[in-house]
Amino acid sequence: MWTAVGVWRWRRNPLRRRTDLFEAWLALAAAVCVLVVAPAVGWLAGARVDDTLQRAVHEQRQERYLVPAVVLRPTQAAPEGGVAADKSAGPQTPQRTRILASWTAPDGSVHRGTVPAAEEPPRAGDQFRIWTDTSGRLVGQPLAASAASFHAVMAGLAAALGVAALVETVRRLIVRRLMHRRYIRLDRAWAAVGPDWGRADAGS
């Protein structure tokens, strides 16, 4: 909308001011930035983030392994966050059952540790799988390539929207400054002409 108004100010008009022409060029520059520069910045940002995340995905796949584990025995349930539950307190904190499990690392070493249980009640001897590094230390699940791509797209979109918002903010600030200067000039002109307005000998 403001681009169309800015283009309209290019039309020859005896009442057109130099600031009107400047505002027209400003609208054109802002439109170019929003339609060309902002998408380019978004694409570059998304590509950079995607490259970084895809490298992280590759590294995690090389360093993390899904190994079988065996339930040795359930341990005492603990509330989410690892803080002991207080029965005298208000609403009860959701409980998570943890189990003592044993697993063999990719390097052949045997480990024991406490890990969160699956949704089903754990029983001694049950088998499940966990993510570990080469030495058997527990790690999180590797980032999926699709999730990395999604985050990259969101980062690119955020960058493009940020540039567009910045351009529009700057344009509005400049236009506001121009309007302020126009009002000052109008007030000065009216102050000079106002006292003689309507007098027969003033030629008005």
C-alpha positions as CSV (number, residue, x, y, z in Angstrom):
1,M,0.0,0.0,0.0
2,W,2.7,2.5,1.0
3,T,4.7,1.5,-2.2
4,A,1.7,2.5,-4.3
5,V,1.4,5.8,-2.5
6,G,5.1,6.4,-2.9
7,V,4.9,5.8,-6.7
8,W,2.0,8.1,-6.9
9,R,4.2,10.9,-5.5
10,W,6.4,10.6,-8.7
11,R,3.6,12.2,-10.8
12,R,4.3,15.8,-11.9
13,N,2.3,18.1,-9.8
14,P,2.8,21.8,-9.1
15,L,2.1,21.1,-5.4
16,R,4.7,18.3,-5.2
17,R,7.5,19.0,-2.8
18,R,11.0,17.7,-2.8
19,T,10.2,15.6,0.3
20,D,7.4,13.9,-1.7
21,L,9.9,12.8,-4.3
22,F,12.3,11.6,-1.6
23,E,9.4,9.7,0.0
24,A,8.7,8.0,-3.3
25,W,12.3,6.8,-3.7
26,L,12.2,5.7,-0.1
27,A,9.1,3.6,-0.8
28,L,10.8,2.0,-3.8
29,A,14.0,1.2,-1.9
30,A,11.9,-0.3,0.9
31,A,9.9,-2.4,-1.5
32,V,13.2,-3.7,-3.1
33,C,14.6,-4.6,0.3
34,V,11.4,-6.4,1.4
35,L,10.9,-8.3,-1.9
36,V,14.6,-9.0,-2.8
37,V,17.0,-8.4,0.1
38,A,14.9,-9.9,2.9
39,P,14.4,-13.3,1.0
40,A,18.0,-13.4,0.1
41,V,19.1,-12.9,3.7
42,G,16.6,-15.5,4.8
43,W,17.9,-18.0,2.3
44,L,21.5,-17.4,3.2
45,A,20.7,-17.7,6.9
46,G,18.7,-20.8,6.4
47,A,21.4,-22.4,4.3
48,R,24.1,-21.6,6.9
49,V,22.0,-23.0,9.7
50,D,21.1,-26.1,7.7
51,D,24.8,-26.7,6.9
52,T,25.7,-26.4,10.6
53,L,22.9,-28.6,11.8
54,Q,23.5,-31.3,9.1
55,R,27.1,-31.5,10.1
56,A,26.0,-31.9,13.7
57,V,23.6,-34.7,12.6
58,H,26.4,-36.5,10.8
59,E,28.7,-36.2,13.8
60,Q,26.1,-37.4,16.2
61,R,25.3,-40.4,14.0
62,Q,29.0,-41.3,14.0
63,E,29.4,-40.9,17.7
64,R,26.1,-42.2,19.2
65,Y,24.9,-45.8,19.2
66,L,21.7,-47.5,20.0
67,V,22.7,-50.5,22.3
68,P,20.6,-53.1,24.1
69,A,20.2,-52.9,27.8
70,V,18.7,-55.2,30.4
71,V,16.6,-54.2,33.4
72,L,18.2,-55.3,36.7
73,R,15.6,-53.9,39.1
74,P,13.3,-50.9,39.4
75,T,14.5,-48.1,41.7
76,Q,12.5,-45.7,43.9
77,A,10.3,-43.5,41.8
78,A,11.3,-39.8,41.8
79,P,9.3,-36.8,40.7
80,E,10.1,-34.9,37.5
81,G,13.1,-32.7,38.0
82,G,14.7,-35.0,40.5
83,V,13.3,-33.4,43.7
84,A,11.8,-35.7,46.3
85,A,8.0,-35.5,46.5
86,D,6.4,-33.9,49.6
87,K,3.1,-35.5,50.4
88,S,2.2,-32.6,52.6
89,A,2.5,-30.2,49.7
90,G,-0.3,-29.3,47.3
91,P,-0.8,-31.1,44.0
92,Q,1.5,-34.1,43.6
93,T,4.4,-33.8,41.1
94,P,4.3,-36.4,38.3
95,Q,6.4,-39.4,39.2
96,R,8.9,-41.1,36.8
97,T,10.0,-44.6,37.5
98,R,13.7,-45.2,37.1
99,I,15.5,-48.5,36.7
100,L,18.9,-49.9,37.3
101,A,20.1,-51.3,34.0
102,S,23.1,-53.0,32.5
103,W,24.4,-52.5,29.0
104,T,27.5,-53.3,26.9
105,A,29.1,-50.3,25.1
106,P,30.3,-50.4,21.5
107,D,33.9,-50.8,22.8
108,G,32.9,-53.9,24.7
109,S,32.9,-52.5,28.2
110,V,30.0,-53.4,30.5
111,H,28.2,-50.6,32.4
112,R,25.5,-50.2,35.0
113,G,23.4,-47.2,35.7
114,T,20.1,-45.7,36.5
115,V,18.0,-44.6,33.6
116,P,14.4,-43.6,33.1
117,A,12.0,-46.4,32.6
118,A,9.7,-46.9,29.6
119,E,6.0,-46.2,29.8
120,E,5.2,-49.8,30.7
121,P,6.1,-51.0,34.3
122,P,9.6,-52.3,34.2
123,R,10.4,-55.9,35.3
124,A,13.8,-57.5,35.9
125,G,15.1,-59.1,32.8
126,D,13.2,-56.9,30.4
127,Q,15.3,-55.6,27.4
128,F,15.2,-52.2,25.9
129,R,17.6,-50.0,23.9
130,I,19.4,-46.8,24.9
131,W,21.7,-44.3,23.2
132,T,25.3,-44.2,24.3
133,D,28.7,-43.0,23.0
134,T,31.6,-45.3,22.1
135,S,32.6,-45.7,25.7
136,G,29.1,-46.5,26.9
137,R,28.2,-43.1,28.5
138,L,24.5,-42.3,28.2
139,V,23.7,-39.6,25.6
140,G,20.6,-38.2,24.0
141,Q,19.0,-39.4,20.8
142,P,20.8,-38.0,17.7
143,L,19.1,-35.1,15.9
144,A,17.1,-36.2,12.9
145,A,18.0,-34.7,9.5
146,S,14.4,-33.7,9.0
147,A,14.3,-31.9,12.3
148,A,17.5,-30.1,11.4
149,S,16.0,-29.0,8.1
150,F,12.9,-27.8,9.8
151,H,15.0,-25.7,12.2
152,A,17.0,-24.3,9.3
153,V,13.8,-23.3,7.5
154,M,12.4,-21.6,10.6
155,A,15.7,-19.7,11.1
156,G,15.7,-18.5,7.5
157,L,12.1,-17.4,7.8
158,A,12.8,-15.6,11.0
159,A,15.8,-13.8,9.4
160,A,13.7,-12.7,6.4
161,L,10.9,-11.4,8.6
162,G,13.4,-9.7,10.8
163,V,15.0,-7.8,7.8
164,A,11.5,-6.9,6.5
165,A,10.4,-5.6,9.9
166,L,13.7,-3.6,10.2
167,V,13.2,-2.1,6.8
168,E,9.6,-1.1,7.5
169,T,10.6,0.3,10.9
170,V,13.3,2.5,9.3
171,R,10.9,3.7,6.6
172,R,8.3,4.6,9.1
173,L,10.8,6.5,11.2
174,I,12.0,8.5,8.2
175,V,8.5,9.3,7.0
176,R,7.6,10.4,10.5
177,R,10.6,12.7,10.5
178,L,9.6,14.1,7.1
179,M,6.0,14.7,8.3
180,H,7.4,16.5,11.4
181,R,9.5,18.8,9.2
182,R,6.5,19.5,7.0
183,Y,4.4,20.5,9.9
184,I,7.1,22.8,11.2
185,R,7.4,24.5,7.8
186,L,3.6,24.8,7.6
187,D,3.4,26.4,11.0
188,R,6.1,28.9,10.1
189,A,4.3,29.7,6.8
190,W,1.0,30.2,8.6
191,A,2.6,32.3,11.2
192,A,3.9,34.6,8.5
193,V,0.7,34.8,6.5
194,G,-1.9,34.3,9.3
195,P,-1.9,37.9,10.6
196,D,-2.8,39.3,7.2
197,W,-5.3,36.6,6.3
198,G,-8.6,38.2,5.1
199,R,-7.4,41.8,5.0
200,A,-8.5,43.7,1.9
201,D,-5.2,45.4,1.5
202,A,-3.2,42.2,1.9
203,G,-4.1,40.9,-1.5
204,S,-5.7,37.7,0.0
